[in-house]
Amino acid sequence: MNTKPRIPPGPKGRLLLGNLREILHEPFDFLIRCRRDHGDVVRVRVGPLVVYLVNHPDAIEQVLRRDHRNFIKDRGTRMLSALLGQGFLTSEGEVWRRQRRLAQPAFQLDQIQKYGAVMAGCAERMLLDWQPGQTRDIHADMANLTMEIAAQTFLGASMTGQADRVSHVLDVGMRYFAGPVVWLPWPRWLPTPSNRRFRRARRELDAIMYATIARRRAAGEPAGDDLLSRLLAARDEDGSRMTDEQLRDELVTLFLAGHETTALALSYSLYLLALHPDALARLAAEVDDVLQGRLPANADVPRLRYTEWVIKEAMRLYPPAPSIGREALCDCEIGGYHVRKGTQIALVQWVVQRDPRWFDDPECFRPERWDNDLARRIPRCAYFPFGDGPRICIGNQFAMLEAVLVLATVMQRYELALAPGFTLELFPSVTLRPKHGVSMVVRERLASTRNSEALTLPRTAAVT
C-alpha cells in the first residue's frame, strides 16, 4: 500500500503570489513566524515557486555537506550570474571544481597572512580622515576601506579614483536583486528603468575589470602576491590557464562579495558595540593590552580573542548573507519531509542563529558566549555565516583576519556612538545591508578607557 509523501506545513498565501508579499515587505518577521508556527521545515510559495525553509542544523548539514551532490545553487543565486558571471558563487560541476582548484592556493593561510600588513595599513590611512565630533556613515567608510583592501590584495592595485564607480555598480546590483525579479524572472527581459540601470552597471563593471586584466597581461609574467597575479600564473592539470572571461568572473565575485560582506560584519560590530558600552570597554581594554599602541599584526590575532568574539557575535545577529539557497536535483527527504526535484531550499542564518535551542538569550549581544569554544559545543550548522561543506566561502579565513585587524585598528584610536535619532533599518538583498547606512559620531578614546583593565562583562540588553 502506497503512503502519501509527507509535505511540510506552511503559511497560507495568496492565489497567484503565494507568500511573496510578506517576503518582500516583512521578511524577518515572516521567517521567524514560520519557524515558530510551523517547525523546522516549512513550505512557502513564492509566485509559482515552491520553497522549503530549512531551520534545523542537522538538515542544513545534510544539504550542505552529507548530500551536497543532490543539490545545486538555487534559482535566485543562479540569476546572480547576470552580474557575477560563472564565478565561484554561481558556477556548478566541473567548471566550479576547476576554478576552485586554480584559486585555492591563493587562499591558503600562509598566503593570507601576507596580506595582514596591507589590511592594518589601509585601516590606519582611513582613520586619517576621521576627526572627533564628526558624524559619519560607518557602513560607507567600511565599504570603501574593504574595497581598497580587496583591490590591493586581489588586484595588486589601488581603487583610489574608481571606488565611487564600483560602489555605484554594487548598489545598483543589490537593489536590482532585492526586487521581485528574482522570484518572477520574466520582467527582466523588459526595457524597464531598473533593467536599463542594471545593464549599464554591468557594462561599467566589465570595463573596469577587463582593463585591469589587460594591463596585467601587457606587463608580462606576473610575479606579485596578489590574487590576480596568482590566477594569471595558475595552470590546470592539462596546462591550460584561465581566459580573460574566467578571470573577470572570479575577480568580480571575490572583489564584490568579499569586500561587501566584510564591510557589513564590521559595520554591525561597531553598531552593536555602540549599544553595549560594557562590551566596548572590554574590547578597548584587550586592544590596549595586546597592542600597546602599535598597529596590529598577524601575530597579535590569537591574543585578540574578545575582538574575534565581537565579530562572530555580530555575524550571528546580523549575518552579512542572511540565507543560502539550494535547489533539489532529485526527489529526496529532508527532516522527514518529501522534497520534489526542482524544489527551492532556503537555509536561513537569520532564523537558525537566533534560535534559543542553540543560543541562550539569542536576541542579546553577548560576545563572551563564544568563550570555551562554543562553535564546537553547538550543532555544526547552528552557526554558518560562511556556509559549510565543499562550497564553504573560499575567503572565510581572509575575511576573519581582515575584520579582526581592522576592528582593532579602529578601536585603538576612536570610540563610536550612534548619531542622535539614528535607527537601524535593514535592506535584505543578496547581502544584509543597512537601508540608510550606519550613522555614528566619532569620539576620541578616553584615557580612563585606554588604561582600564579587562572587565567582566555582565549580561547585556537585548538587541533592538
C-alpha positions in Angstrom: 0.0 0.0 0.0 1.5 3.4 -1.1 1.6 6.1 1.5 1.2 9.7 0.6 4.6 11.6 0.8 4.8 13.9 3.8 4.6 17.6 2.8 5.8 20.2 5.3 3.3 22.6 6.8 3.4 26.3 6.0 1.5 29.6 6.0 -1.4 30.3 3.7 -0.7 32.5 0.7 -2.5 34.4 -2.0 -3.7 32.6 -5.1 -1.1 33.9 -7.6 1.6 35.4 -5.5 1.7 32.9 -2.6 3.7 34.4 0.2 5.7 36.9 -1.9 4.1 40.0 -0.3 5.2 39.0 3.2 8.7 38.0 2.0 9.2 41.4 0.3 7.7 43.6 3.0 8.4 41.9 6.3 11.0 39.2 5.6 12.5 38.6 9.0 9.2 38.7 11.0 7.7 36.3 8.4 10.7 33.9 8.6 10.7 33.9 12.4 6.9 33.3 12.5 7.3 30.4 10.0 9.7 28.6 12.3 7.7 29.3 15.4 4.3 28.3 13.9 5.3 25.5 11.5 8.6 24.0 12.7 12.0 23.1 11.2 10.9 22.5 7.6 8.3 25.0 6.3 6.7 25.1 2.9 6.1 28.5 1.4 5.1 29.6 -2.1 6.7 32.5 -4.0 4.7 33.1 -7.1 4.9 29.8 -9.0 7.9 28.5 -7.0 7.7 26.2 -4.0 10.4 27.0 -1.4 11.2 24.9 1.7 12.6 26.9 4.6 15.0 24.6 6.5 15.6 25.7 10.1 17.4 22.8 11.8 21.2 22.4 11.9 21.1 18.7 11.1 19.0 19.2 8.0 21.2 22.1 6.9 24.3 19.9 7.3 22.6 17.3 5.2 22.1 19.8 2.4 25.5 21.5 2.5 27.7 18.5 3.4 26.4 15.0 3.6 24.2 15.0 0.5 25.6 18.1 -1.2 25.7 16.3 -4.6 21.9 16.2 -4.6 21.7 20.0 -4.7 22.8 22.9 -6.8 22.6 26.6 -6.2 19.0 27.9 -6.1 17.4 29.9 -8.9 18.0 33.3 -7.2 21.7 32.6 -6.8 22.0 31.4 -10.4 20.4 34.7 -11.5 23.4 36.5 -10.0 25.4 35.3 -13.0 23.9 38.2 -14.8 26.3 40.3 -12.7 28.9 37.9 -11.4 29.3 35.6 -14.5 30.4 32.0 -13.8 32.5 32.6 -10.8 32.8 30.6 -7.5 29.4 31.6 -6.3 27.3 30.8 -9.3 29.1 28.0 -11.3 28.5 24.3 -10.9 30.0 20.9 -11.6 33.4 20.7 -13.4 33.5 24.4 -14.1 33.3 25.2 -10.4 35.8 22.4 -9.4 38.4 23.7 -11.9 38.1 27.3 -10.8 38.2 26.4 -7.2 41.3 24.2 -7.7 43.2 27.0 -9.5 42.3 29.7 -6.9 42.7 27.6 -3.7 46.4 28.2 -3.3 45.9 31.9 -3.1 43.7 31.4 0.0 46.0 29.1 2.0 46.6 30.5 5.5 50.3 31.3 4.9 49.4 33.3 1.8 46.5 35.1 3.5 48.8 36.2 6.4 50.9 38.1 3.9 48.0 40.5 3.5 47.8 41.4 7.2 50.1 44.5 6.9 48.0 45.8 4.0 44.8 45.4 5.9 46.0 47.2 9.0 47.8 49.9 6.9 44.7 50.6 4.9 42.6 51.0 8.1 45.2 53.4 9.6 45.1 55.5 6.4 41.3 55.6 6.6 41.4 57.0 10.1 43.5 60.0 9.0 40.2 61.4 7.5 38.3 61.0 10.8 38.0 63.8 13.4 36.4 63.7 16.8 32.9 65.1 16.7 32.3 64.1 13.1 29.1 62.2 12.2 30.0 59.6 9.6 28.2 56.8 7.7 30.3 54.0 9.1 28.9 51.5 6.5 30.2 53.7 3.7 33.6 54.1 5.4 33.9 50.3 5.9 32.8 49.6 2.4 35.4 52.0 1.0 38.1 50.5 3.3 37.4 46.9 2.4 37.2 47.8 -1.3 40.7 49.3 -1.1 42.0 46.2 0.8 40.4 43.9 -1.8 41.9 46.0 -4.6 45.4 45.8 -3.2 45.3 42.1 -2.2 43.2 40.8 -5.1 44.2 43.1 -8.0 47.5 44.4 -6.8 46.4 48.0 -7.5 44.6 50.8 -5.6 41.0 51.6 -6.2 41.6 55.3 -5.5 39.6 57.2 -8.1 37.4 54.3 -9.0 35.8 53.4 -5.7 32.7 55.5 -6.3 32.2 53.8 -9.7 32.4 50.4 -8.2 30.2 51.3 -5.2 27.6 52.6 -7.6 27.6 49.3 -9.6 27.3 47.3 -6.4 24.4 49.5 -5.1 22.5 49.1 -8.4 23.0 45.3 -8.3 21.9 44.9 -4.7 18.7 46.9 -5.3 18.0 45.0 -8.5 18.2 41.6 -6.9 16.2 42.7 -3.9 13.2 43.1 -6.1 10.7 40.6 -7.4 12.9 39.9 -10.4 14.5 37.0 -8.5 11.2 35.3 -7.9 9.3 36.4 -11.1 12.1 36.4 -13.6 10.2 37.2 -16.8 10.2 41.0 -16.2 14.0 41.1 -16.5 13.7 41.0 -20.3 11.6 44.2 -20.4 13.1 47.6 -21.1 12.3 48.9 -17.7 14.3 51.7 -16.0 15.6 49.1 -13.4 16.7 46.7 -16.1 18.5 49.5 -18.1 20.3 50.7 -14.9 21.4 47.2 -14.2 22.8 46.6 -17.7 24.7 49.9 -17.7 26.2 49.0 -14.3 27.2 45.6 -15.7 29.0 47.2 -18.6 30.8 49.7 -16.4 32.0 46.8 -14.1 33.2 44.9 -17.1 35.2 47.9 -18.4 37.0 48.3 -15.1 37.8 44.6 -14.7 38.8 43.9 -18.3 41.1 47.0 -18.3 42.8 45.7 -15.1 43.3 42.3 -16.6 44.7 43.7 -19.9 47.2 45.9 -18.1 48.5 43.0 -16.1 48.8 40.7 -19.2 50.6 43.5 -21.0 53.1 43.8 -18.1 54.3 40.2 -18.8 54.7 37.3 -16.5 53.1 38.2 -13.1 55.3 37.9 -10.0 53.2 39.5 -7.3 51.5 38.0 -4.3 48.1 39.5 -5.2 45.3 37.1 -6.3 45.3 38.3 -9.9 49.0 37.5 -10.2 48.4 34.0 -8.9 45.4 33.4 -11.1 47.2 34.6 -14.2 50.1 32.2 -13.4 47.9 29.3 -12.4 47.8 26.3 -14.7 45.4 23.4 -14.6 46.4 19.8 -14.8 46.3 19.9 -18.6 48.5 23.1 -18.7 45.6 25.4 -19.6 45.2 28.8 -17.9 42.2 31.0 -17.2 40.7 33.0 -20.0 40.0 36.7 -19.6 36.3 36.0 -19.1 37.1 33.4 -16.4 39.4 35.8 -14.7 36.8 38.6 -14.8 34.2 36.3 -13.3 36.3 35.2 -10.4 37.7 38.6 -9.7 34.2 40.2 -9.7 32.8 37.5 -7.4 35.7 37.7 -4.9 36.1 41.5 -5.1 32.4 42.4 -4.8 31.3 39.6 -2.5 34.4 39.7 -0.4 34.6 43.4 0.3 30.8 43.7 0.8 30.4 41.0 3.4 33.4 42.1 5.5 32.2 45.7 5.4 28.9 44.6 6.8 30.4 42.5 9.5 32.5 45.5 10.6 29.6 47.9 10.4 27.3 45.8 12.5 30.1 45.1 15.0 30.6 48.8 15.5 26.9 49.4 15.7 26.4 46.8 18.4 29.4 48.0 20.4 27.9 51.4 20.5 24.7 49.9 22.0 26.7 48.0 24.6 29.2 50.1 26.5 30.4 47.2 28.7 31.4 45.2 25.6 33.0 48.3 24.1 35.1 48.8 27.3 36.2 45.2 27.3 37.2 45.3 23.7 39.2 48.5 24.2 41.0 47.1 27.2 42.0 44.0 25.2 43.3 46.1 22.3 45.3 48.3 24.5 46.8 45.4 26.5 47.8 43.4 23.4 48.9 46.2 21.0 50.5 48.7 23.4 49.8 51.5 20.9 51.2 49.9 17.8 49.4 48.7 14.7 48.1 45.1 14.9 49.8 42.4 13.1 49.1 38.7 12.2 50.9 37.5 15.3 48.5 39.5 17.5 45.4 37.9 16.2 45.4 34.8 18.5 45.5 37.2 21.6 42.7 39.4 20.2 40.2 36.8 21.4 37.4 39.2 22.5 37.8 41.2 19.3 37.1 38.0 17.3 34.1 37.1 19.6 32.6 40.5 18.9 32.8 39.9 15.1 31.4 36.4 15.5 28.5 37.6 17.6 27.8 40.5 15.2 27.6 37.9 12.3 25.3 35.7 14.4 22.8 38.5 14.9 23.3 40.2 11.5 24.7 37.6 9.1 26.1 39.5 6.1 24.5 36.9 3.8 21.2 36.2 5.6 20.4 33.0 3.7 21.8 30.3 1.5 19.8 28.8 -1.4 19.9 25.4 -3.0 17.7 23.5 -5.5 17.0 19.8 -5.3 18.4 17.8 -8.3 16.3 14.8 -7.5 13.5 13.7 -5.2 14.8 13.3 -1.6 13.8 13.7 2.0 14.8 16.5 4.4 13.8 16.5 8.1 11.3 13.7 7.4 9.5 15.5 4.6 9.4 14.7 0.9 11.3 17.1 -1.4 10.5 17.0 -5.1 13.1 17.6 -7.8 13.3 21.3 -8.5 12.2 22.5 -5.1 14.0 25.6 -3.9 15.6 25.3 -0.5 16.4 28.2 1.8 18.8 27.8 4.7 18.2 31.0 6.7 21.0 32.1 9.0 18.9 34.9 10.4 16.4 32.3 11.8 18.8 29.5 12.9 21.4 31.8 14.5 18.6 33.4 16.7 17.1 30.0 17.8 17.0 29.6 21.6 17.7 25.9 21.2 21.2 26.7 20.2 21.9 30.1 21.8 21.0 31.3 25.3 19.2 34.7 25.2 19.5 34.6 21.4 18.4 38.2 20.8 21.2 39.5 23.2 24.6 40.7 22.0 26.9 38.7 24.2 30.4 38.2 22.6 31.6 36.3 25.6 29.3 33.4 24.7 32.0 32.3 22.2 34.4 31.6 25.1 35.2 27.9 25.8 34.9 27.1 22.1 31.1 27.5 21.7 31.4 26.6 18.0 32.3 23.0 18.9 29.6 22.8 21.6 26.6 23.6 19.4 25.4 21.6 16.3 27.7 22.1 13.4 25.3 24.2 11.3 23.7 26.2 14.1 26.1 28.9 13.1 27.1 29.1 9.5 27.8 32.7 8.3 30.2 31.4 5.7 28.2 28.4 4.7 29.6 24.9 5.1 30.6 21.8 3.1 32.6 21.8 -0.1 31.2 25.2 -1.1 32.1 27.0 2.1 33.2 30.5 1.4 36.8 30.3 -0.1 37.7 33.6 1.6 36.4 32.9 5.1 39.9 33.0 6.7 40.7 36.1 4.8 37.5 37.8 6.0 38.1 37.0 9.6 41.7 38.1 9.6 40.7 41.4 7.9 37.8 42.0 10.3 39.9 41.5 13.4 42.8 43.6 12.3 40.5 46.5 11.1 38.4 46.5 14.2 41.5 46.5 16.5 43.0 49.4 14.5 39.8 51.5 14.7 39.4 50.8 18.5 42.9 52.0 19.3 42.1 55.5 18.2 38.4 56.1 18.5 35.1 55.2 20.1 31.9 55.4 18.1 28.4 56.4 19.3 25.2 56.3 17.4 24.2 59.6 15.9 21.2 61.2 17.7 17.9 59.9 16.3 19.5 57.1 14.2 17.6 53.9 13.9 19.0 50.9 12.1 16.8 49.7 9.2 17.7 46.6 7.2 17.7 46.2 3.5 17.8 42.4 2.7 19.1 41.6 -0.8 21.9 39.3 -1.7 23.5 40.6 1.4 22.0 42.2 4.5 22.7 45.9 4.1 21.7 48.8 6.3 19.0 50.7 4.4 20.2 54.2 5.3 23.7 53.4 6.3 25.0 53.4 9.9 25.2 57.0 11.2 27.8 57.3 14.0 29.6 60.0 15.9 33.4 59.8 16.2 34.7 60.2 19.7 38.3 60.3 20.9 39.3 57.5 23.2 39.2 58.5 26.9 42.4 57.9 28.9 40.5 56.1 31.5 39.2 53.6 28.9 42.6 53.2 27.3 44.1 52.3 30.7 41.2 50.2 32.0 41.8 46.6 33.0 39.9 43.7 31.4 36.3 43.8 32.5 33.9 41.0 33.5 31.1 41.6 31.1 27.6 41.3 32.6 24.5 40.2 30.7 23.6 42.8 28.2 20.3 44.2 27.0 18.5 42.6 24.0 19.4 43.9 20.6 16.7 46.2 19.2 
